[in-house]
Amino acid sequence: MNNHKGMGCIKPPIFNGSNLVYRKIRTRAYLPSLGANVWEIVEGGYQFPAEIPTNYTGKKLYETNAKVVNALFGSFSYS
């Protein structure tokens, strides 16, 4: 049974080396859909902690950074 029936799947726009302006606009619209702090990390950068945080706020920021990295790496075509 498919538990995701009726749910939309939003994928990052794939960049294949052409049409950079279109991809930039789409990426800027896509990344905030991952969470409120995602675009803030993209623009301001992220300081990696020496260890994985143990408090709730630190864990959420660490998790959000992982979403950013995953979305950006997943948006490049390797062909």
KAKA-V884429 format. One record per run of one state. SS is the DSSP state (hx for helix, st for strand, lp for the rest). FROM is the first residue (numbers start at 0). LEN is the number of residues. If there is no record, write none. Layout:
BEGIN
SS;FROM;LEN / SS;FROM;LEN
END
This chain:
BEGIN
lp;0;14 / st;14;1 / lp;15;4 / hx;19;15 / lp;34;3 / hx;37;7 / lp;44;11 / hx;55;19 / lp;74;1 / st;75;1 / lp;76;3
END
